[in-house]
Amino acid sequence: MVIKKVTDAIEKMDGIIKIEQLTNEDIRNMVDIEANRANDLIPVINEGLKECFRRDISIVLFKNSHFRTPSTPTLLLITEDGKILGHDIFTKEDKERFEKDENVHFLSNDFVIFKEKHDNRDSNPKKQYFLLPPVEFNELDHLEMVTDVISSSPSTHSDIYLKKKYRIPEDPKIATIIVSFSIKENKKNKCE
């Protein structure tokens, strides 16, 4: 009943291609995949997925460009002491705003790096890593039977794994989002 209500709510959103509930095997495989990303030249730390997998249920959404833009960045370049060096951008307005800012450099069309002032450079450089943070997912707030709703983007390798398993084309225009939630304690709220 809970899963059905959640998927029904999400299916009403623009841009949804497919929704699947993650299995325990999916979660174990993704934990392994994400753990290996910490050894990359610039490590990828997926705090969002760690947070998602602390919830009772996780589902995967496959979406296209008609899906709404996230409310906060989904990928950050950060130093070990927490300084944000850059992040992804989504809207035309953000792109125009950052193009006018001389303290911003575009690493790609949708990722900006903030230039440091020369006199603020640290003589002891900090380690850097990419962080995939948890992102709010308010579209389920109206469902009284769920709580602690959160979402995250999987890393590229987990994205490939999920697309292959659920028979989604490896099209860069199709993105993957994990949405997780816990079930409010109530005898009526049984997973089916």
N, C-alpha and C positions, 0 to 999 in steps of 0.2 A: 504494500500500500504506500509506504513512504517513498520508495524508489520510483514508483509509478507517478506519484504527484510531483516529485522533483524533475523527472524527465519530461513530464507534460509541461511544466513551467518553462523549462529550458528550450523545448522544441518550439515554443511560441516566439523565441528570439530570432531576429534576422540573422542569416548567415550560417545557421547550423546545418551541417552535412550529415553527421551521425553522432550518436551518443551510445556509449557502452559502459557498463559497470566493470571496474577493474577487478580482476581475480587476485587471490593471494599470490599466485605465481607471477602475475604481471608486476605486482608491487615488489616482490623479491628481486625479479629481474631488473626493474628500474633502480632499486636501491644499489644493486651491484654496478649497473651501468654508470650511475651518477657518482659512485665512490671512485671509479676509475678516472673520472674527469678531474679529480683533485690533483692528479699527477701531470696534467697538461703543462706546456710551457708557461702559459698564463692559466693557472688553475680556474676551474669553474666550480663554484660552490652553490648547490641548489638548496638554499634554506627554505624556499617555498615548498618544494616537494617533501622535505623533512617534516615541515609543519602539516602539510596535507595528510601525510601517512600517519599522523597522530590522531586523526579523526576516525570515526566508526566506518565510514563508507567513502570510497573515492570512485569518481566516474571520469571518463575521458570524453571530451568534446572535440570533434573535428569541425573546423569552421573555415569560412572563406572571408573575403574582404568586406562583406556586408555586415559582419558581426560588429558590435559596438567597440569603440576603442577603450582600452583600459584606463582607469582613473589615475593610476600611478605608473612609473616606469616598471618594466618587467625584466630589465637587464641593466645592471650597474657595473661600472668599472670602479673598484674601490681599493684603498690601501689597507694594510693590516691594522692600522689604527683608526679605520672607519671613515677616512676622508673620501668623498665621492669625486672621482676624476672625470666621470662621464656617464651617460645613460642613453637609452633608446628614446626616440620621439615618434609620435604617431600622427599628429595633425599638421595640416598645411599651415595653420597659424603658428604652431610651435616652430616649424621649419623656417618660416619667414622671420620670426622673432630672433631665432638663433643666428640666422644668416646676417642680421644687422649687428650682432654682438661681436666685437673684435676680440673678445676673450674666449671665443668658442671656435673650435676646429671640427669639421665634419670628418669623422672616420669613415662613414658611409652615408648614404642618403638618409638613413634613419637612426644614426648613432652619433652623438656629439661628445667631444672631449673638451673639458674646460682647461684653458691655458693657464699655467701658473705664472705669476709675475716673477721675473728673473731674481729679484732680491728675496723672494720667499722660498727659493729652492733649498731643500734639505741636503746638507753635506753627507748625510747618512740615508740613502734612498730606502724607502719602505717597499716591502713586497706588495705586489698588486695581484688582484684576482677579479674574475667576473663573478658577480653575485646575482642569482635568480631569487628575488624575494617573494614572500607570500603577497598576494594581491587580493583585495576585497572583491566579493562577488555578491552584490546586493540583490540580485534578481530572485533570490530565494528567501529574502527577509520576511515575506508575507506568509510563508509556510510555518505554522505554529509548531509542527512536529520536528523541525530541524533547528540546530543551533551550531555555533562556531563554524559558519560557512567560510571557506577560504579557497583561493585558487592559486595556481602556479603554472608556469610554462616549464615543460621538461626541456632538458638539454637536447641538442641536435641528435645525439645517439639514441636517446630514449624516444624521441619523436619518430625516428626511423623504425625502431622496434615496434612501436604502437601502430604505425601506419601499415607495416608489413603484416602484423598479427590480425588487424581488423580490416585488411584488404582496402586500404585507402591509397590512392596513387601518391607516389613521392613527388608531389607538386609543391614547389615553394610557396604557392598562393594558398595552400591549405595548411592551416596552423593547428596545433594541438594544445589543448588546455586541460589541466587536471582540476576538477572541482571536488572538494571534499567537505564533509559535514558530519556532525554527530547527531544522534537521534535523542530528542528530549526524553527523559525518563517518564514513560507513560505506558501503561499496559496495552493501550489501544494501538500504539505505534509499533507494529511488527513489520520487519522487512519481508517482502515476498519476492 
